[in-house]
Amino acid sequence: MSNVKERADAARNRQAILEAALALFAEAKDPAALTMNAVAEAAGVGKGTLFRRFGDRASLLRAVFDIQVEQVAQCLASDSSPLGPGTPPAERITAILHAIVDLKLKNRSLTQAVEALAPAASTSPFVSDHYSSIEELLKELLTQLIPLSEVSFTAHALLGAARMDLLEYLSTHEGLTDEEIRQGLDAFVYRVLRGRPASDEVS
C-alpha cells in the first residue's frame, strides 16, 4: 500500500514540476535566468525532489519540451489531414513544418532554452525523441519527391528553417508577424520541393 502511495505521490510531483516549468517559461523574458530553485518553489516541491526526478536542468527542459512535441507526434500518427499519413508528401511536409513553427512560437522561451542545449547535446540538435522521429518522417516523405542523395541535407535544411533562433530573429529584428513567418515558410518549402529543374528525376 505504501509503495502505491509513493508511486502516486511521485507521479503527482512529476506532473506538478512539468506544469510549473512550462508556466514559468511561458512568462520568462530570459529563459537562461530561470533556475531549478524557481521551478521547485513554483511546483511546491523540494529542490531534492526536483533533482531526483529530472537529474539536471537540461533533462527537465527536454522533458517539458517533449510533452509539447508529443502533441504534434500524435497528430502525425492519426489519419487527420493535413498531418496524417493520407496527405500527399509535399503538402504533408508543409503541414509538419507549420506545426513545428506554431509549437515554437507558442513556447518561445522554452524552445530557446532547449535549442541552446544543442551544442553540448550528443543526440539530435532538436533534443526530443519525438522530434527525431519527425526528422525521420521528413526524410521518408522527401524520398518520394527528390533524389535520394539530396534527402538528408534537405530534411535538415527544412528543419533549420524552423529553428527558434531564426524565428526570433525574423520576429524581433526583421519585424515579421507570425503569419508573415508562416507565409515565408510556405514560399521556401515550395521553392525547395517544386522549384526544381524539369530535368531532375527522383532516383
C-alpha positions as CSV (number, residue, x, y, z in Angstrom):
1,M,0.0,0.0,0.0
2,S,2.8,2.4,0.9
3,N,4.5,1.7,-2.5
4,V,1.3,2.5,-4.3
5,K,1.0,5.8,-2.4
6,E,4.7,6.6,-3.1
7,R,4.2,6.0,-6.8
8,A,1.1,8.2,-6.8
9,D,3.0,10.9,-4.9
10,A,5.9,10.7,-7.4
11,A,3.6,10.9,-10.4
12,R,1.8,14.0,-8.9
13,N,5.2,15.6,-8.1
14,R,6.4,15.0,-11.7
15,Q,3.3,16.5,-13.2
16,A,3.4,19.5,-10.8
17,I,7.0,20.1,-11.8
18,L,6.4,19.9,-15.5
19,E,3.4,22.2,-15.3
20,A,5.3,24.7,-13.2
21,A,8.3,24.7,-15.5
22,L,6.1,25.2,-18.6
23,A,4.2,28.1,-16.9
24,L,7.4,29.8,-15.8
25,F,8.9,29.5,-19.3
26,A,5.8,31.0,-20.8
27,E,6.3,34.1,-18.6
28,A,10.1,34.2,-18.8
29,K,11.8,37.1,-20.7
30,D,15.2,35.5,-20.3
31,P,15.0,31.7,-20.4
32,A,18.6,31.3,-19.2
33,A,17.7,33.1,-16.0
34,L,15.1,30.5,-14.9
35,T,16.6,28.4,-12.2
36,M,15.8,24.9,-10.7
37,N,15.1,26.7,-7.4
38,A,12.4,28.7,-9.1
39,V,10.8,25.6,-10.6
40,A,10.9,23.7,-7.3
41,E,9.3,26.6,-5.5
42,A,6.5,27.1,-8.1
43,A,5.8,23.3,-8.1
44,G,5.6,23.2,-4.3
45,V,8.3,20.5,-4.0
46,G,11.8,20.4,-2.5
47,K,14.8,21.0,-4.6
48,G,16.0,17.5,-3.8
49,T,12.8,16.1,-5.2
50,L,13.2,18.1,-8.4
51,F,16.8,16.8,-9.0
52,R,15.8,13.2,-8.1
53,R,13.0,13.3,-10.7
54,F,15.0,15.0,-13.6
55,G,18.7,15.0,-12.7
56,D,19.6,18.4,-14.0
57,R,18.2,21.5,-15.8
58,A,18.8,20.1,-19.3
59,S,16.8,16.9,-18.6
60,L,14.0,19.0,-17.2
61,L,13.9,21.2,-20.3
62,R,13.9,18.2,-22.6
63,A,11.0,16.6,-20.6
64,V,8.9,19.8,-20.8
65,F,9.6,20.3,-24.4
66,D,9.0,16.7,-25.3
67,I,5.4,17.0,-23.9
68,Q,4.7,19.8,-26.4
69,V,6.2,17.9,-29.3
70,E,4.3,14.8,-28.4
71,Q,1.1,16.6,-29.4
72,V,2.4,17.1,-32.9
73,A,3.6,13.4,-33.0
74,Q,0.1,12.2,-32.0
75,C,-1.4,14.2,-34.9
76,L,1.2,12.7,-37.3
77,A,0.1,9.2,-36.3
78,S,-3.6,9.9,-36.8
79,D,-5.5,9.8,-40.1
80,S,-6.4,13.5,-40.0
81,S,-5.4,15.8,-42.9
82,P,-3.0,17.6,-43.5
83,L,-0.7,16.0,-40.9
84,G,-1.9,12.4,-41.3
85,P,-0.5,9.6,-43.5
86,G,-3.1,10.1,-46.2
87,T,-1.8,13.5,-47.2
88,P,0.3,14.0,-50.4
89,P,4.0,14.2,-49.5
90,A,4.7,17.9,-50.3
91,E,1.5,19.0,-48.6
92,R,2.3,16.9,-45.6
93,I,5.8,18.2,-45.3
94,T,4.5,21.8,-45.3
95,A,1.9,21.0,-42.7
96,I,4.6,19.3,-40.5
97,L,6.8,22.4,-40.7
98,H,3.8,24.6,-39.9
99,A,3.1,22.5,-36.8
100,I,6.7,22.8,-35.6
101,V,6.8,26.6,-36.2
102,D,3.4,27.1,-34.4
103,L,4.7,25.0,-31.5
104,K,7.8,27.0,-31.2
105,L,6.1,30.4,-31.5
106,K,3.7,29.3,-28.8
107,N,6.6,28.2,-26.5
108,R,9.2,30.8,-27.4
109,S,11.3,30.9,-24.1
110,L,11.1,27.2,-23.6
111,T,12.2,26.5,-27.2
112,Q,15.1,29.0,-26.9
113,A,16.3,27.3,-23.8
114,V,16.1,23.8,-25.3
115,E,17.8,24.8,-28.5
116,A,20.6,26.4,-26.5
117,L,21.5,23.0,-25.2
118,A,22.2,21.7,-28.7
119,P,26.0,22.4,-28.9
120,A,26.5,20.2,-25.8
121,A,24.0,17.5,-26.7
122,S,25.1,14.2,-28.2
123,T,21.7,13.5,-29.6
124,S,19.6,15.3,-32.3
125,P,20.0,19.0,-32.3
126,F,16.3,19.1,-31.6
127,V,16.8,17.0,-28.4
128,S,13.4,15.3,-28.2
129,D,12.9,11.7,-29.3
130,H,9.6,12.7,-30.8
131,Y,11.4,15.5,-32.7
132,S,13.9,12.9,-34.1
133,S,11.0,10.8,-35.3
134,I,9.6,13.8,-37.1
135,E,13.0,14.3,-38.8
136,E,13.0,10.6,-40.0
137,L,9.4,11.1,-41.3
138,L,10.5,14.1,-43.3
139,K,13.3,12.1,-44.9
140,E,10.8,9.3,-45.7
141,L,8.5,11.8,-47.4
142,L,11.3,13.5,-49.3
143,T,12.4,10.2,-50.9
144,Q,9.1,10.4,-52.8
145,L,9.9,13.9,-54.1
146,I,13.7,14.4,-54.7
147,P,16.8,12.4,-55.5
148,L,17.9,10.1,-52.6
149,S,21.3,11.8,-52.5
150,E,19.6,15.1,-51.5
151,V,17.2,13.8,-48.9
152,S,19.3,14.1,-45.7
153,F,20.6,17.6,-46.4
154,T,17.1,18.8,-47.5
155,A,15.5,17.4,-44.3
156,H,17.9,19.2,-42.1
157,A,17.6,22.4,-44.1
158,L,13.9,22.3,-43.8
159,L,14.1,21.8,-40.1
160,G,16.7,24.5,-39.9
161,A,14.1,26.9,-41.3
162,A,12.0,26.2,-38.2
163,R,14.7,26.9,-35.6
164,M,13.7,29.2,-32.8
165,D,16.8,31.4,-33.2
166,L,15.8,32.2,-36.8
167,L,12.1,32.6,-35.9
168,E,13.1,35.0,-33.1
169,Y,15.4,37.0,-35.3
170,L,12.7,37.3,-38.0
171,S,10.2,38.5,-35.4
172,T,12.5,40.8,-33.4
173,H,14.9,42.2,-35.9
174,E,13.0,41.9,-39.2
175,G,9.7,42.8,-37.7
176,L,7.8,39.9,-39.3
177,T,4.5,38.8,-37.8
178,D,3.8,35.2,-37.0
179,E,1.6,35.0,-40.1
180,E,4.3,36.5,-42.3
181,I,6.8,34.0,-41.0
182,R,4.4,31.2,-42.0
183,Q,3.9,32.7,-45.4
184,G,7.7,32.9,-45.9
185,L,8.0,29.3,-44.8
186,D,5.4,28.2,-47.4
187,A,7.3,30.0,-50.1
188,F,10.6,28.4,-49.0
189,V,9.1,24.9,-49.0
190,Y,7.5,25.5,-52.4
191,R,10.8,26.5,-53.9
192,V,12.7,23.6,-52.3
193,L,10.2,20.9,-53.3
194,R,8.7,22.3,-56.5
195,G,11.1,24.8,-57.9
196,R,13.4,22.1,-59.3
197,P,14.7,22.0,-62.9
198,A,12.4,20.0,-65.1
199,S,15.2,17.5,-66.0
200,D,15.5,16.4,-62.3
201,E,14.2,12.9,-61.6
202,V,13.9,11.1,-58.3
203,S,16.4,8.3,-58.1
